[in-house]
Amino acid sequence: MPLMVRDHRWEQSESHVYIKVPLKGVNAAKADVFCTEEYLKVNFPPFLFEVVLFAPIDDTKSSAKIGNGVVIFTLLKKEPTMWEQLAMLEDNKEMLQKKREDAVLAAHERAQENSKQKVVQKRQNEKYTLETMMQIDESNRKCIEELKEQERRQVTKELEQWKLQRCQEEELKRAEEAEAENSSKKKKQNKTQNTHRLAAKLPNKSSLKKGGNADIFTGNSKEDMLPAPREAGSIHIQFTPRVFPTALRESLIAEEEEWLQKQAAARRIKNINISELNDLKEEEKDPDWLKDKGNRLFGTGNYLAAVNAYNLAIRLNSKLPVIYLNRAACHLKLRNLHKAIEDCSKALDLLTPPVPDNADTRVKAHVRRGTAFCELEMYVEGLLDYQAASKINPNNQTIQADAEKIRQVIQGTLPDP
């Protein structure tokens, strides 16, 4: 049976009641506090403090503090008035027992109600959170759709401009060809007219016979007996067809044919099974168009966007060396030096066999790879690339000057460039 605590102290004001209960040396963590409108209990075995209050209190706004060996209650009165005593008269034990039971039952009902309210509140919070997330997702989806629509319109506009530019270039080329053909025809006509005009000025045989008696020495001259010039004609000459600018005797026919076949085969390759292309039109799935777009972005200084365009073009067709070479230039600008070296090496692998038609491209690949090596302070490898570029184009003074500077850096006679 617990030991009842009787040595508590209490004070009051018009609105509050203050009760101090000693813990008798018991650990504060073992104290269990129970409070309702009319009943107050502190259980800290083997001790027990309980009291049926003189008047009801507002237990939701009352508090209890445990510390320093005591429990201090601050109770808010429901009706601001002075109490005659702290507890009700304890003469009727049955009434006190009923008060205790009613207090426990009321506390149990309140706990259930609070539990239900928490469940309802939790559901409301979850519903609100779900609705908020759905609104955010819908907003993000609309934003993404708008961005995709803007990008689609921009790409369509660029494609139309590119088509228009191509048409204008083709019309200009046809006009130049027609003008050149008309000029050639006019030259032939003028030459024919001049020939006929010269033939008309020379004397014919009948005039020579009529004037033969005028002078015995006239008509016997060899020059006067010459026939009239023949009429002009045209001779058609068909030269040996040559794709490359070099003379046939100076060219490597087998290597050139192999290069042309590789280029034609590369142009036919197109990988369209890429998820990123599902939203694009058929005209936009063109590696050449993506390459031109990357070139325009590079010209505006948007190197990251240019790299993205070149990446998609390479995924469509990985056999075009010029795309790797252009992406290497972007990587040089972005200081992605190792990636620049990889792209230049890939371009050089595709630029085989070496023929005059791909000489300029091979020079660019060696120079850009050599530049990346020098930026990584790998000057020996960079010098080898510059020397290779100089062998391909020995007339380029800039490449030779840069190679000499790198050579001086290696020898220690010039500070790092």
PyMOL commands that set and color helices and strands:
alter all, ss='L'
color gray80, all
select helices_A, chain A and resi 28-30+93-201+205-210+248-250+253-268+275-277+282-284+287-299+303-316+321-333+337-350+356-375+379-392+397-411
alter helices_A, ss='H'
color red, helices_A
select strands_A, chain A and resi 3-4+9-12+16-22+32-35+39-44+47-52+63-67+70-76
alter strands_A, ss='S'
color yellow, strands_A
deselect
rebuild
show_as cartoon
